[in-house]
Amino acid sequence: MSVKTLLGSIPNTCAIFNGPIAQRVEHPTHNRKVTGSNPVGVTTLTLEHIMEDLKLYFSRADEIEKLKEENRKLKNLAVQWKCKYKKIHLEVKKRKVLKSRTYKARQKIISIIDEGFEGTVISQIRVVAEEFNLSIHHAKDIWYEVNKTKTETDHGKLP
Protein backbone atom coordinates (compact mmCIF):
# COMPACT_ATOMS: atom_id res chain seq x y z
CA MET A 1 0.00 0.00 0.00
CA SER A 2 1.43 3.36 -0.96
CA VAL A 3 1.76 6.24 1.48
CA LYS A 4 -0.60 8.30 -0.67
CA THR A 5 -3.31 5.60 -0.46
CA LEU A 6 -2.77 5.26 3.26
CA LEU A 7 -2.96 9.01 3.78
CA GLY A 8 -6.18 9.16 1.81
CA SER A 9 -7.83 6.71 4.24
CA ILE A 10 -6.96 8.76 7.32
CA PRO A 11 -9.57 11.34 8.35
CA ASN A 12 -8.50 14.98 7.93
CA THR A 13 -8.63 15.59 11.67
CA CYS A 14 -6.00 12.92 12.25
CA ALA A 15 -3.73 13.76 9.31
CA ILE A 16 -1.82 16.50 11.09
CA PHE A 17 1.80 15.50 10.89
CA ASN A 18 4.71 16.32 13.12
CA GLY A 19 7.46 18.35 11.47
CA PRO A 20 8.83 21.81 10.90
CA ILE A 21 6.47 24.60 9.96
CA ALA A 22 7.23 27.65 7.85
CA GLN A 23 6.41 30.27 10.45
CA ARG A 24 6.99 29.53 14.13
CA VAL A 25 6.16 32.87 15.71
CA GLU A 26 2.90 34.73 15.55
CA HIS A 27 1.78 37.80 17.35
CA PRO A 28 -0.53 36.98 20.27
CA THR A 29 -4.26 37.13 19.59
CA HIS A 30 -7.20 37.45 21.91
CA ASN A 31 -8.39 33.94 21.21
CA ARG A 32 -5.38 31.63 21.05
CA LYS A 33 -7.50 28.53 20.26
CA VAL A 34 -8.21 29.92 16.80
CA THR A 35 -5.50 29.29 14.23
CA GLY A 36 -4.17 32.38 12.59
CA SER A 37 -1.74 32.85 9.73
CA ASN A 38 0.54 30.10 11.07
CA PRO A 39 0.12 26.94 9.04
CA VAL A 40 -1.56 24.16 10.94
CA GLY A 41 0.40 21.36 9.32
CA VAL A 42 4.00 20.84 8.44
CA THR A 43 5.48 22.44 5.36
CA THR A 44 7.78 19.58 4.44
CA LEU A 45 6.96 15.94 4.95
CA THR A 46 9.49 13.24 5.40
CA LEU A 47 8.86 9.53 5.43
CA GLU A 48 9.98 9.48 9.06
CA HIS A 49 7.30 12.02 10.03
CA ILE A 50 4.64 10.15 8.11
CA MET A 51 5.53 6.80 9.68
CA GLU A 52 5.56 8.32 13.19
CA ASP A 53 2.13 9.83 12.68
CA LEU A 54 0.73 6.65 11.15
CA LYS A 55 1.86 4.66 14.19
CA LEU A 56 0.19 7.21 16.44
CA TYR A 57 -2.99 7.17 14.33
CA PHE A 58 -3.31 3.39 14.27
CA SER A 59 -2.56 3.01 17.99
CA ARG A 60 -5.35 5.50 18.70
CA ALA A 61 -7.64 3.72 16.26
CA ASP A 62 -7.20 0.49 18.27
CA GLU A 63 -7.98 2.37 21.49
CA ILE A 64 -11.04 3.94 19.91
CA GLU A 65 -12.24 0.55 18.69
CA LYS A 66 -11.84 -0.90 22.19
CA LEU A 67 -13.80 2.01 23.65
CA LYS A 68 -16.54 1.53 21.07
CA GLU A 69 -16.77 -2.15 21.97
CA GLU A 70 -17.00 -1.32 25.67
CA ASN A 71 -19.67 1.25 24.87
CA ARG A 72 -21.68 -1.35 22.92
CA LYS A 73 -21.46 -3.77 25.86
CA LEU A 74 -22.61 -1.09 28.30
CA LYS A 75 -25.53 -0.18 26.03
CA ASN A 76 -26.55 -3.85 25.88
CA LEU A 77 -26.40 -4.09 29.67
CA ALA A 78 -28.48 -0.93 29.97
CA VAL A 79 -31.12 -2.39 27.64
CA GLN A 80 -31.16 -5.66 29.61
CA TRP A 81 -31.60 -3.83 32.92
CA LYS A 82 -34.33 -1.66 31.43
CA CYS A 83 -36.19 -4.80 30.28
CA LYS A 84 -35.82 -6.39 33.72
CA TYR A 85 -37.05 -3.20 35.38
CA LYS A 86 -40.10 -3.07 33.12
CA LYS A 87 -40.93 -6.72 33.86
CA ILE A 88 -40.60 -6.18 37.61
CA HIS A 89 -42.63 -2.97 37.42
CA LEU A 90 -45.42 -4.75 35.52
CA GLU A 91 -45.40 -7.64 38.00
CA VAL A 92 -45.68 -5.25 40.95
CA LYS A 93 -48.47 -3.38 39.20
CA LYS A 94 -50.35 -6.66 38.53
CA ARG A 95 -49.98 -7.67 42.18
CA LYS A 96 -51.32 -4.32 43.36
CA VAL A 97 -54.31 -4.59 41.03
CA LEU A 98 -55.00 -8.17 42.13
CA LYS A 99 -54.66 -7.18 45.79
CA SER A 100 -57.10 -4.33 45.23
CA ARG A 101 -59.60 -6.60 43.44
CA THR A 102 -59.21 -9.22 46.20
CA TYR A 103 -59.90 -6.60 48.87
CA LYS A 104 -62.99 -5.34 47.03
CA ALA A 105 -64.21 -8.91 46.49
CA ARG A 106 -63.75 -9.65 50.21
CA GLN A 107 -65.84 -6.56 51.10
CA LYS A 108 -68.55 -7.62 48.65
CA ILE A 109 -68.64 -11.16 50.07
CA ILE A 110 -68.94 -9.80 53.61
CA SER A 111 -71.91 -7.66 52.56
CA ILE A 112 -73.53 -10.60 50.72
CA ILE A 113 -73.18 -12.87 53.77
CA ASP A 114 -74.39 -10.12 56.16
CA GLU A 115 -77.43 -9.23 54.04
CA GLY A 116 -78.28 -12.81 53.15
CA PHE A 117 -78.59 -14.07 49.60
CA GLU A 118 -80.80 -16.14 47.41
CA GLY A 119 -79.52 -19.15 45.53
CA THR A 120 -76.49 -21.30 46.13
CA VAL A 121 -73.10 -20.31 47.45
CA ILE A 122 -71.45 -21.25 44.16
CA SER A 123 -73.76 -18.92 42.22
CA GLN A 124 -72.73 -16.06 44.51
CA ILE A 125 -69.05 -17.00 44.13
CA ARG A 126 -69.47 -16.87 40.33
CA VAL A 127 -71.06 -13.43 40.55
CA VAL A 128 -68.18 -12.11 42.68
CA ALA A 129 -65.57 -13.72 40.41
CA GLU A 130 -67.08 -12.11 37.31
CA GLU A 131 -67.58 -8.73 38.94
CA PHE A 132 -63.98 -8.43 40.12
CA ASN A 133 -62.34 -10.38 37.27
CA LEU A 134 -61.07 -13.17 39.52
CA SER A 135 -60.87 -16.89 38.91
CA ILE A 136 -63.66 -18.92 40.47
CA HIS A 137 -61.09 -20.75 42.60
CA HIS A 138 -59.73 -17.46 43.94
CA ALA A 139 -63.23 -16.13 44.67
CA LYS A 140 -64.13 -19.45 46.36
CA ASP A 141 -61.03 -19.24 48.58
CA ILE A 142 -61.93 -15.68 49.59
CA TRP A 143 -65.54 -16.76 50.27
CA TYR A 144 -64.52 -19.60 52.57
CA GLU A 145 -61.90 -17.49 54.31
CA VAL A 146 -64.46 -14.75 55.03
CA ASN A 147 -67.06 -17.30 56.09
CA LYS A 148 -64.59 -19.06 58.44
CA THR A 149 -63.50 -15.75 60.00
CA LYS A 150 -67.14 -14.68 60.44
CA THR A 151 -68.09 -18.01 62.04
CA GLU A 152 -65.16 -17.85 64.48
CA THR A 153 -66.01 -14.25 65.37
CA ASP A 154 -69.69 -15.10 65.89
CA HIS A 155 -68.78 -17.95 68.24
CA GLY A 156 -66.41 -15.80 70.28
CA LYS A 157 -63.13 -17.41 69.20
CA LEU A 158 -61.77 -14.14 67.82
CA PRO A 159 -62.06 -10.75 69.53
C-alpha positions in Angstrom: 0.0 0.0 0.0 1.4 3.4 -1.0 1.8 6.2 1.5 -0.6 8.3 -0.7 -3.3 5.6 -0.5 -2.8 5.3 3.3 -3.0 9.0 3.8 -6.2 9.2 1.8 -7.8 6.7 4.2 -7.0 8.8 7.3 -9.6 11.3 8.4 -8.5 15.0 7.9 -8.6 15.6 11.7 -6.0 12.9 12.3 -3.7 13.8 9.3 -1.8 16.5 11.1 1.8 15.5 10.9 4.7 16.3 13.1 7.5 18.4 11.5 8.8 21.8 10.9 6.5 24.6 10.0 7.2 27.6 7.8 6.4 30.3 10.5 7.0 29.5 14.1 6.2 32.9 15.7 2.9 34.7 15.5 1.8 37.8 17.3 -0.5 37.0 20.3 -4.3 37.1 19.6 -7.2 37.4 21.9 -8.4 33.9 21.2 -5.4 31.6 21.0 -7.5 28.5 20.3 -8.2 29.9 16.8 -5.5 29.3 14.2 -4.2 32.4 12.6 -1.7 32.9 9.7 0.5 30.1 11.1 0.1 26.9 9.0 -1.6 24.2 10.9 0.4 21.4 9.3 4.0 20.8 8.4 5.5 22.4 5.4 7.8 19.6 4.4 7.0 15.9 4.9 9.5 13.2 5.4 8.9 9.5 5.4 10.0 9.5 9.1 7.3 12.0 10.0 4.6 10.1 8.1 5.5 6.8 9.7 5.6 8.3 13.2 2.1 9.8 12.7 0.7 6.6 11.2 1.9 4.7 14.2 0.2 7.2 16.4 -3.0 7.2 14.3 -3.3 3.4 14.3 -2.6 3.0 18.0 -5.3 5.5 18.7 -7.6 3.7 16.3 -7.2 0.5 18.3 -8.0 2.4 21.5 -11.0 3.9 19.9 -12.2 0.6 18.7 -11.8 -0.9 22.2 -13.8 2.0 23.7 -16.5 1.5 21.1 -16.8 -2.1 22.0 -17.0 -1.3 25.7 -19.7 1.2 24.9 -21.7 -1.4 22.9 -21.5 -3.8 25.9 -22.6 -1.1 28.3 -25.5 -0.2 26.0 -26.5 -3.8 25.9 -26.4 -4.1 29.7 -28.5 -0.9 30.0 -31.1 -2.4 27.6 -31.2 -5.7 29.6 -31.6 -3.8 32.9 -34.3 -1.7 31.4 -36.2 -4.8 30.3 -35.8 -6.4 33.7 -37.1 -3.2 35.4 -40.1 -3.1 33.1 -40.9 -6.7 33.9 -40.6 -6.2 37.6 -42.6 -3.0 37.4 -45.4 -4.7 35.5 -45.4 -7.6 38.0 -45.7 -5.2 41.0 -48.5 -3.4 39.2 -50.4 -6.7 38.5 -50.0 -7.7 42.2 -51.3 -4.3 43.4 -54.3 -4.6 41.0 -55.0 -8.2 42.1 -54.7 -7.2 45.8 -57.1 -4.3 45.2 -59.6 -6.6 43.4 -59.2 -9.2 46.2 -59.9 -6.6 48.9 -63.0 -5.3 47.0 -64.2 -8.9 46.5 -63.7 -9.6 50.2 -65.8 -6.6 51.1 -68.6 -7.6 48.6 -68.6 -11.2 50.1 -68.9 -9.8 53.6 -71.9 -7.7 52.6 -73.5 -10.6 50.7 -73.2 -12.9 53.8 -74.4 -10.1 56.2 -77.4 -9.2 54.0 -78.3 -12.8 53.1 -78.6 -14.1 49.6 -80.8 -16.1 47.4 -79.5 -19.1 45.5 -76.5 -21.3 46.1 -73.1 -20.3 47.4 -71.4 -21.3 44.2 -73.8 -18.9 42.2 -72.7 -16.1 44.5 -69.1 -17.0 44.1 -69.5 -16.9 40.3 -71.1 -13.4 40.5 -68.2 -12.1 42.7 -65.6 -13.7 40.4 -67.1 -12.1 37.3 -67.6 -8.7 38.9 -64.0 -8.4 40.1 -62.3 -10.4 37.3 -61.1 -13.2 39.5 -60.9 -16.9 38.9 -63.7 -18.9 40.5 -61.1 -20.7 42.6 -59.7 -17.5 43.9 -63.2 -16.1 44.7 -64.1 -19.4 46.4 -61.0 -19.2 48.6 -61.9 -15.7 49.6 -65.5 -16.8 50.3 -64.5 -19.6 52.6 -61.9 -17.5 54.3 -64.5 -14.8 55.0 -67.1 -17.3 56.1 -64.6 -19.1 58.4 -63.5 -15.7 60.0 -67.1 -14.7 60.4 -68.1 -18.0 62.0 -65.2 -17.9 64.5 -66.0 -14.2 65.4 -69.7 -15.1 65.9 -68.8 -18.0 68.2 -66.4 -15.8 70.3 -63.1 -17.4 69.2 -61.8 -14.1 67.8 -62.1 -10.8 69.5 
